[in-house]
Amino acid sequence: MVPIAEQEIPINLLNIIGKIDKMTFPEQGCTSNVGIVKGENGVFVLKRSKGARYAGWLEREAFILKSLSETNLPIPVIHAFEKNSALNESWILMNFIQGETMGEALQKEKDRAKKRNLIYQFGKVLKEIHSTTCPEKIYQPDTIWLDKIFDKAEIELQIYDLDGTPELLEQLRKEKPKNIKQTLIHGDFTVDNVLVHDGKIAAVIDWSGGAYGDPRLDVALAIQPEETFFTSEEDRMVFFEGYGETILNEKEYEYFANGVYEFL
């Protein structure tokens, strides 16, 4: 995606940043532009998303971060959110958190004990998320999250080019596992969305999928196998040691990681 130009930044956000000294643009996905901005008032992370769908995701992320600001979870501090309906775009300004992704840390770490410790922490911080009292603004006790996701997917299949298909959606509805207690969830808890600094978890980022939902989704996404981690039963065992319990079986893992996730 094209990097953010200084003249595009909304004035309200520029006032918080102060005079810009430097902007860098880390590797990013296709849903938003991300810039690390060094200004006279500090170092910030600036995100912009364009188009109804992606701008909506960023607006949701701002809502979730604000809702979670009173918790003890390691999350970014949101300084400002701005929506420009005329340009169909949304902006978030957050504090910069030093670190690399959990995926990068695990890929680089050669010491087996340190690698195990990272995986253990990964499971532990997810348990902290699921054990956190869901803020009132997010809490939806009368709604089954999975049903809501399926209803939304049915509409979005007619509008967007999704990874999932109508046939997969029908299959997921038919094979829906037994409901379990819903909790606060991250909604995209992968190794790319947890930051590590000096061997410790520094932050959990990218909260647009945050909801009162099924915790098995987060667990399934967390333990997806990569080249050098989560390819062995030992890695999964260490993760679940950190998490404190095993809440899904192999069939449920496939259902969420390779089924439900296709519509998120």
N, C-alpha and C positions, 0 to 999 in steps of 0.2 A: 504494500500500500504506500501511497505517496506520503512522506513525512509531513508533520505539522509545520506550517510556516508561522513565524512570530506574528505577522500581521493578521492572521486568522484567529488568534487567541482572543476570546471575549475580554472586554475591558475589566470586568469585575474580577476575573481570574488574574489578569496582569497586575491589578492593584495589590493582590495578595503576594504575588511572586516578587514584585519590584523589578528593577531594571535587570533584564536578562543578560547573563554573562556567557552562558553556553547551553546548547541543547543537544542531546544525543538520543539516538533512536535504536533501542534494543530490538533483537529479533522478535517478531510478533505474529499473531494469527491474522485471520482475514476479517475479524469482526470489529476491530478498532485500530486506530493509530495510537501508539504509546510513545511518549517522549519523557526523558529525564531532564528536568529543567533546573539549571543552577542560576539562581537570582540573588538579588541583594538581601532578600529576606529568608534565604535558605535553599534547600534542595527539595524539589517536588517531583511527583509523578503526574503527568498530564495525559488523560485519555480522551479520545474523541471517537464517536461512532456515528456513521451516517446511514440514512435509510430507516424506514419505519421499524423494521424488525430489530436491527442491531442497536439503533438509538434507544429503542424500548428496553433492550437488555441492559444497556448502560444506566438507564433511569432506574431500572429494577435494582441494579448493583448499588447505586447511591442510596436507595430506600433501605436495602438490607443493611448496609454499613452504618447508616444513621440509627437504625433500629437496634443494632448490636453494640452501639458505642458505649453503653453502660455495662456491658459484660466484661469478663476478664479474658476473653479470647484474644489471641495474638493476631490482630487484624489492622489494616491500614486506617489511619485517621483521615476522614474526608473533610477537606477545608471548604470546598464549594462544589455545587452542581449547577449546571446551566443548560437549559433546553432552548434551542432555537427552532421553533416550529416552521418559520419561513424557509430555512435551509434544511429542515428535516434532519437535525443533528443534535447530539447531546454531548456534554463535556463534564468530566470529573477532574478535580484537582485534589491530590492526596499527598501525604508525607512520603518521602523516599525512605525505603527500608533496605539497608545493606544486605546483600546475600545473593546466593545462586539458587536455582531450583533444586528440589530434592532429587529429581532425575539426574541433573548434572553432578550433584554431590555423590550420588550412588555410583554413577558411571566412572567417576574419577577415583573413588576411594578403593585402595588396594588392600588395606588392612582389614582383615575379616571381622575382627572384634568391633572396630569403629563402624563398619558397614552394618553389622547387626544392631548396633546402638542407634544408628540413624533410622533403620526400619522399625525398631522398637518405639522410638519417639514418634514416628509417622503414625503408628497405630494408636499411641497414647493421645496425641493431639486430636485425632478423629473422635476418640471416646469423649474427650473434653467437649467437643462440639455437640455430640449427641446427648451429653449429660447436662448441657447448659439449658436452663429454663428458657423456653421459646418466648421471645418478647411478644407482648400482647398484639402489636400491629401485624406480626407474622403468623401468630397462632390461629389456626382454623380447625377447631375440634370437631366440627360437624362435616368436614370434607375428607374424603379418601383421596389422598394425593395422586395415587396411580390413576384413578378414574378421571381426575381432572387433567392429567397429562394426556391421557388417551383422547378425551374430548377435544382438547386443544390441537392435538396432532391430526385429528380428523379434519379440522378446519384448515390447518396449515398445509396439509397435503394438497389442497386445492389451490393454494396460493404460492407456496415456495417449493424449491427443489430440495427435498429432504433426503437424508441417507436412507431412511426407512421407506417401506412401501405399504400400500393399502392391505396387501396380503399378510405382511408381517404384523401390522397393527391388529388385524382380525385374529391372528394366531395368539398374540399377546393377551388380548381380551379373554380368549377362551381358556388360556393356560395360566391365568393370573394366580400366583401363589396365595396361600392363606395370609390374610392381613396380620401384621404384627404392630406393636405399639409404635405410633409415629413419634418422631422427635424433630428437633431442629436439625436440618441437613444443609450441607454445603451445595450439593447438586452437581458439582463437577470436581470431585476430590481426587485429582490425579497428581502424579509426581511433578507436573509442571506448575501446579498452583499452590505449592508449599515452598517457602524460601528457607534456606539454611545459611547460617553464618557462624563461623568458628565451631562447627560440629554440633550446633544446637538449632532447633527450629526458631526462626525469627518471625515468621508471619505466614498466615494463610490468606491467599489473595483470590481475586476474580470471583466475587460472590453473586453474580447475576442469577445463578440457579438456586440461591438460598430460599428455603421454604420450611414449612412444617410438613414433613414428608416421611418417606420410607428410608430408614437408615441403611438398608441393604444395598441401595444404589451406591452410596458413598463407599461402602466397603468393597463392593465389586469393582468399582473404578480404581480404587486404591491398589488393589493387588493384581492388576493386569500385568502379565509378563512382559518384560523388556529384555534387551540383549543380555544384560549382565545382572539382572535382579528380578525377583519374583518368578524365576524359572524353576526354582526348587521348592519342595515341600517345606524345607527348613525356613526359607524366607517368609513363607506364609505363616508358619508357626510362630516365628519371632514377631511378626506384625500382630497376630492375635494375642500374643502375650502382652504386648503394649496396649492393645485394645481392651483386654480383660476378659473376652469371651468370643466364641465363634457364633455369628448370628446368621450365617447362610451356608447352604450346601452347594455342591458343584452345579446342580441343576439351576438353582437360584442365581448363582454367579453368571451363568450363561444367559439367563433370562434378563438380568439387569445390564450386564456389560455389553452383550452382543445383541440385545433386543431393545429394551426401553431406551438405552442411550442413543440409539439411531434416530430418535425423535426429539432429542434435546439439543 
